[in-house]
Amino acid sequence: MSTTSNRQALIIGASRGLGLVLANELARRGWRVIATTRRSGGELQANAHAWNGQLKVESLEMTSSEQLAALRERLAGCRLDLLFVNAAIDRGDLPIDEVSTDMFTEVMITNALSPLRALEALRGLVAPGGTVAVMSSEQGSISRNSEPGFELYKASKAALNQLMRSYATRHADDGQTKLLIDPGHNQTQLGGPDAPLSPQESIPAVVDVLEAQAGAPGLQFMDRHGEIIPW
């Protein structure tokens, strides 16, 4: 593992919301950060200028296998202590019988398939003893699904969690820490303006968990307080 001042992270999906705050929080703690966005410019690029080289921006459409391969090629030779995939969409609170096939496909590709493709494409950059993590949600917990609503989003996060377990099983001997993190209900484009948390409140706690779990074996599904969430 790298020393404190040399730790390096790659954040997939950092143009806004949780990912943007995560990139800034890691930089504030002394990490060198590579952060991806689908579009150039914006707040992430402005932050990169402010961090004077400590935060670098890469272009990526995560749902594109070709772009993932190109990013992997551009980062060849990088050694990461943390690879964090942050990506999710929501298409409203519909019962599953009202969800179109196209909507179902779009959400599942973005929320479940693409994050795992990103991990597979980029995991070789992560140093032994490093961490691969994905932003999940308590709503992906099957055993806690006791309230109605947001059936497609819940299903996509449950699928993400299941795929991550398969990933962890396949790569059980790689020496990397594997985490699914629930940041809580945040005031983001996805979480809505009435959510009880802001990213500025929740993300420092998420980073505390990432740092505390570094080097731990196996896969954990945790909330921002480091508490285990039941599958």
KENULO-970941 format. One record per residue (C-alpha): x, z, y; chain; residue number from 1. Coordinates in steps of 0.25 Angstrom, whole numbers, plus 5000, padded with zeros to 4 digits. Each point is the difference from the previous one (the first is absolute). Layout:
BEGIN
@x->X; z->Z; y->Y; chaine->A; num->NUM;
...
This chain:
BEGIN
@x->5000; z->5000; y->5000; chaine->A; num->1;
@x->5004; z->4998; y->5014; chaine->A; num->2;
@x->5004; z->5011; y->5010; chaine->A; num->3;
@x->4990; z->5004; y->5010; chaine->A; num->4;
@x->5005; z->4991; y->5011; chaine->A; num->5;
@x->5001; z->4988; y->4991; chaine->A; num->6;
@x->4986; z->5000; y->4993; chaine->A; num->7;
@x->4993; z->4987; y->5001; chaine->A; num->8;
@x->4986; z->4997; y->4998; chaine->A; num->9;
@x->4991; z->4987; y->4999; chaine->A; num->10;
@x->4986; z->5001; y->5004; chaine->A; num->11;
@x->4991; z->4989; y->4996; chaine->A; num->12;
@x->4988; z->4999; y->5010; chaine->A; num->13;
@x->5004; z->5007; y->5012; chaine->A; num->14;
@x->4994; z->4992; y->5012; chaine->A; num->15;
@x->4990; z->5011; y->5003; chaine->A; num->16;
@x->4993; z->5013; y->4996; chaine->A; num->17;
@x->5006; z->5008; y->4989; chaine->A; num->18;
@x->5012; z->4990; y->4997; chaine->A; num->19;
@x->5004; z->4999; y->5015; chaine->A; num->20;
@x->5000; z->5015; y->5001; chaine->A; num->21;
@x->5007; z->5002; y->4987; chaine->A; num->22;
@x->5011; z->4990; y->5005; chaine->A; num->23;
@x->5002; z->5008; y->5013; chaine->A; num->24;
@x->5000; z->5014; y->4993; chaine->A; num->25;
@x->5011; z->4996; y->4990; chaine->A; num->26;
@x->5008; z->4994; y->5011; chaine->A; num->27;
@x->4998; z->5013; y->5008; chaine->A; num->28;
@x->5006; z->5008; y->4988; chaine->A; num->29;
@x->5012; z->4991; y->5000; chaine->A; num->30;
@x->4997; z->4990; y->4990; chaine->A; num->31;
@x->5003; z->4985; y->5001; chaine->A; num->32;
@x->4987; z->4993; y->4999; chaine->A; num->33;
@x->4996; z->4985; y->4996; chaine->A; num->34;
@x->4986; z->4998; y->5003; chaine->A; num->35;
@x->4991; z->4988; y->4997; chaine->A; num->36;
@x->4989; z->4994; y->5008; chaine->A; num->37;
@x->4992; z->4987; y->4998; chaine->A; num->38;
@x->5001; z->4996; y->5014; chaine->A; num->39;
@x->5011; z->5000; y->5010; chaine->A; num->40;
@x->5000; z->5009; y->5013; chaine->A; num->41;
@x->4991; z->5011; y->5002; chaine->A; num->42;
@x->5002; z->5015; y->5000; chaine->A; num->43;
@x->5010; z->5000; y->4988; chaine->A; num->44;
@x->5009; z->4990; y->5007; chaine->A; num->45;
@x->5000; z->5008; y->5012; chaine->A; num->46;
@x->5003; z->5013; y->4993; chaine->A; num->47;
@x->5012; z->4993; y->4993; chaine->A; num->48;
@x->5006; z->4996; y->5013; chaine->A; num->49;
@x->4998; z->5015; y->5004; chaine->A; num->50;
@x->5008; z->5005; y->4988; chaine->A; num->51;
@x->5012; z->4991; y->5003; chaine->A; num->52;
@x->5002; z->4994; y->4986; chaine->A; num->53;
@x->4996; z->5012; y->4992; chaine->A; num->54;
@x->4986; z->4994; y->4998; chaine->A; num->55;
@x->5000; z->4985; y->4996; chaine->A; num->56;
@x->4988; z->4991; y->4998; chaine->A; num->57;
@x->4998; z->4990; y->4989; chaine->A; num->58;
@x->4989; z->4990; y->4998; chaine->A; num->59;
@x->4992; z->5001; y->4988; chaine->A; num->60;
@x->4986; z->4996; y->4995; chaine->A; num->61;
@x->4999; z->5009; y->4988; chaine->A; num->62;
@x->4990; z->4992; y->4992; chaine->A; num->63;
@x->5010; z->4988; y->4999; chaine->A; num->64;
@x->5009; z->5001; y->4988; chaine->A; num->65;
@x->5009; z->4989; y->5007; chaine->A; num->66;
@x->5001; z->5009; y->5013; chaine->A; num->67;
@x->5004; z->5012; y->4991; chaine->A; num->68;
@x->5011; z->4992; y->4993; chaine->A; num->69;
@x->5005; z->4995; y->5013; chaine->A; num->70;
@x->5000; z->5015; y->5006; chaine->A; num->71;
@x->5008; z->5004; y->4987; chaine->A; num->72;
@x->5010; z->4989; y->5003; chaine->A; num->73;
@x->5002; z->5004; y->5014; chaine->A; num->74;
@x->5002; z->5014; y->4996; chaine->A; num->75;
@x->5010; z->4998; y->4989; chaine->A; num->76;
@x->5011; z->5010; y->5001; chaine->A; num->77;
@x->4991; z->5010; y->5006; chaine->A; num->78;
@x->4999; z->5014; y->4993; chaine->A; num->79;
@x->4987; z->5007; y->5003; chaine->A; num->80;
@x->4997; z->5015; y->4998; chaine->A; num->81;
@x->4986; z->4998; y->5002; chaine->A; num->82;
@x->4990; z->4988; y->4998; chaine->A; num->83;
@x->4987; z->5003; y->5006; chaine->A; num->84;
@x->4988; z->4990; y->4998; chaine->A; num->85;
@x->4989; z->5003; y->5010; chaine->A; num->86;
@x->4988; z->4990; y->5000; chaine->A; num->87;
@x->4985; z->5000; y->4998; chaine->A; num->88;
@x->4988; z->4994; y->5005; chaine->A; num->89;
@x->4985; z->5004; y->5000; chaine->A; num->90;
@x->4988; z->4991; y->5001; chaine->A; num->91;
@x->4989; z->5010; y->5002; chaine->A; num->92;
@x->4991; z->5009; y->4993; chaine->A; num->93;
@x->4993; z->4991; y->4990; chaine->A; num->94;
@x->4994; z->5004; y->4986; chaine->A; num->95;
@x->5008; z->4992; y->4990; chaine->A; num->96;
@x->4988; z->4990; y->4997; chaine->A; num->97;
@x->5001; z->4995; y->5015; chaine->A; num->98;
@x->5015; z->4998; y->4999; chaine->A; num->99;
@x->5003; z->4985; y->5000; chaine->A; num->100;
@x->5010; z->4994; y->4990; chaine->A; num->101;
@x->5009; z->4996; y->5011; chaine->A; num->102;
@x->4999; z->5014; y->5007; chaine->A; num->103;
@x->5003; z->5007; y->4987; chaine->A; num->104;
@x->5012; z->4990; y->4997; chaine->A; num->105;
@x->5006; z->5002; y->5014; chaine->A; num->106;
@x->4999; z->5015; y->5000; chaine->A; num->107;
@x->5006; z->5001; y->4986; chaine->A; num->108;
@x->5012; z->4991; y->5003; chaine->A; num->109;
@x->5003; z->5007; y->5013; chaine->A; num->110;
@x->4998; z->5014; y->4995; chaine->A; num->111;
@x->5005; z->5000; y->4986; chaine->A; num->112;
@x->5007; z->4987; y->4995; chaine->A; num->113;
@x->5009; z->4998; y->5013; chaine->A; num->114;
@x->5006; z->5014; y->5001; chaine->A; num->115;
@x->5004; z->4999; y->4986; chaine->A; num->116;
@x->5006; z->4986; y->5001; chaine->A; num->117;
@x->5007; z->5005; y->5012; chaine->A; num->118;
@x->5006; z->5012; y->4992; chaine->A; num->119;
@x->5004; z->4991; y->4989; chaine->A; num->120;
@x->5007; z->4990; y->5010; chaine->A; num->121;
@x->5007; z->5010; y->5007; chaine->A; num->122;
@x->5003; z->5012; y->4991; chaine->A; num->123;
@x->5014; z->4994; y->4997; chaine->A; num->124;
@x->5004; z->5004; y->5014; chaine->A; num->125;
@x->4997; z->5015; y->4998; chaine->A; num->126;
@x->5012; z->5008; y->4996; chaine->A; num->127;
@x->5001; z->5009; y->4988; chaine->A; num->128;
@x->4993; z->5013; y->5004; chaine->A; num->129;
@x->4992; z->4993; y->5011; chaine->A; num->130;
@x->4985; z->5000; y->5002; chaine->A; num->131;
@x->4989; z->4989; y->4998; chaine->A; num->132;
@x->4987; z->5004; y->5006; chaine->A; num->133;
@x->4986; z->4994; y->5003; chaine->A; num->134;
@x->4990; z->5005; y->5010; chaine->A; num->135;
@x->4987; z->5003; y->4992; chaine->A; num->136;
@x->4988; z->5008; y->5002; chaine->A; num->137;
@x->4993; z->5012; y->4994; chaine->A; num->138;
@x->4988; z->4990; y->4999; chaine->A; num->139;
@x->5008; z->4994; y->4989; chaine->A; num->140;
@x->4998; z->5013; y->4992; chaine->A; num->141;
@x->4990; z->4997; y->4989; chaine->A; num->142;
@x->4997; z->5015; y->4997; chaine->A; num->143;
@x->4997; z->5002; y->5015; chaine->A; num->144;
@x->4991; z->4989; y->5002; chaine->A; num->145;
@x->4987; z->5009; y->5001; chaine->A; num->146;
@x->4995; z->4994; y->5013; chaine->A; num->147;
@x->4993; z->4987; y->5003; chaine->A; num->148;
@x->5006; z->4988; y->5008; chaine->A; num->149;
@x->5012; z->4991; y->5002; chaine->A; num->150;
@x->4999; z->4995; y->4985; chaine->A; num->151;
@x->5010; z->4988; y->5002; chaine->A; num->152;
@x->5010; z->5008; y->5007; chaine->A; num->153;
@x->5000; z->5011; y->4990; chaine->A; num->154;
@x->5001; z->4991; y->4989; chaine->A; num->155;
@x->5012; z->4993; y->5006; chaine->A; num->156;
@x->5007; z->5013; y->5002; chaine->A; num->157;
@x->4997; z->5004; y->4986; chaine->A; num->158;
@x->5006; z->4987; y->4995; chaine->A; num->159;
@x->5012; z->5002; y->5009; chaine->A; num->160;
@x->5002; z->5013; y->4994; chaine->A; num->161;
@x->4999; z->4995; y->4986; chaine->A; num->162;
@x->5009; z->4988; y->5002; chaine->A; num->163;
@x->5010; z->5010; y->5006; chaine->A; num->164;
@x->4999; z->5008; y->4987; chaine->A; num->165;
@x->5003; z->4988; y->4992; chaine->A; num->166;
@x->5012; z->4997; y->5009; chaine->A; num->167;
@x->5005; z->5014; y->4998; chaine->A; num->168;
@x->4999; z->4999; y->4985; chaine->A; num->169;
@x->5008; z->4987; y->5000; chaine->A; num->170;
@x->5011; z->5005; y->5009; chaine->A; num->171;
@x->5000; z->5014; y->4995; chaine->A; num->172;
@x->5015; z->5000; y->4998; chaine->A; num->173;
@x->5004; z->4994; y->5013; chaine->A; num->174;
@x->5003; z->5014; y->5007; chaine->A; num->175;
@x->4991; z->4997; y->5012; chaine->A; num->176;
@x->4990; z->5009; y->5005; chaine->A; num->177;
@x->4986; z->4994; y->5001; chaine->A; num->178;
@x->4989; z->5005; y->5009; chaine->A; num->179;
@x->4986; z->4997; y->5003; chaine->A; num->180;
@x->4996; z->5007; y->5014; chaine->A; num->181;
@x->4987; z->5003; y->5006; chaine->A; num->182;
@x->5002; z->5002; y->5015; chaine->A; num->183;
@x->4986; z->5005; y->5002; chaine->A; num->184;
@x->4989; z->4994; y->5008; chaine->A; num->185;
@x->5006; z->4994; y->5013; chaine->A; num->186;
@x->4996; z->4994; y->5013; chaine->A; num->187;
@x->5005; z->4986; y->4996; chaine->A; num->188;
@x->4993; z->4986; y->5000; chaine->A; num->189;
@x->4996; z->5003; y->4985; chaine->A; num->190;
@x->4997; z->5015; y->5002; chaine->A; num->191;
@x->4992; z->4998; y->5013; chaine->A; num->192;
@x->5000; z->5008; y->5013; chaine->A; num->193;
@x->4992; z->5012; y->4995; chaine->A; num->194;
@x->5010; z->5004; y->4989; chaine->A; num->195;
@x->5005; z->5014; y->5001; chaine->A; num->196;
@x->5015; z->4997; y->5000; chaine->A; num->197;
@x->5009; z->4991; y->5009; chaine->A; num->198;
@x->5012; z->4993; y->4994; chaine->A; num->199;
@x->5009; z->5009; y->5009; chaine->A; num->200;
@x->4995; z->5012; y->4993; chaine->A; num->201;
@x->5000; z->4995; y->4986; chaine->A; num->202;
@x->5012; z->4992; y->4999; chaine->A; num->203;
@x->5011; z->5011; y->5002; chaine->A; num->204;
@x->4994; z->5007; y->4989; chaine->A; num->205;
@x->5000; z->4988; y->4991; chaine->A; num->206;
@x->5015; z->4998; y->5003; chaine->A; num->207;
@x->5002; z->5015; y->4997; chaine->A; num->208;
@x->4995; z->4997; y->4986; chaine->A; num->209;
@x->5008; z->4987; y->4999; chaine->A; num->210;
@x->5013; z->5008; y->5003; chaine->A; num->211;
@x->4996; z->5012; y->4991; chaine->A; num->212;
@x->4997; z->4992; y->4988; chaine->A; num->213;
@x->5013; z->4991; y->5001; chaine->A; num->214;
@x->5007; z->5000; y->4987; chaine->A; num->215;
@x->4988; z->5006; y->4992; chaine->A; num->216;
@x->4997; z->4992; y->4987; chaine->A; num->217;
@x->4988; z->4993; y->4996; chaine->A; num->218;
@x->4987; z->4996; y->5008; chaine->A; num->219;
@x->4992; z->5010; y->5009; chaine->A; num->220;
@x->4987; z->4998; y->5007; chaine->A; num->221;
@x->5000; z->5009; y->5012; chaine->A; num->222;
@x->4994; z->5003; y->5013; chaine->A; num->223;
@x->5007; z->5002; y->5013; chaine->A; num->224;
@x->5002; z->5015; y->4997; chaine->A; num->225;
@x->5007; z->4997; y->4987; chaine->A; num->226;
@x->4988; z->5004; y->4992; chaine->A; num->227;
@x->4997; z->4993; y->4987; chaine->A; num->228;
@x->4988; z->4991; y->5000; chaine->A; num->229;
@x->4992; z->4999; y->4987; chaine->A; num->230;
@x->5000; z->4986; y->4994; chaine->A; num->231;
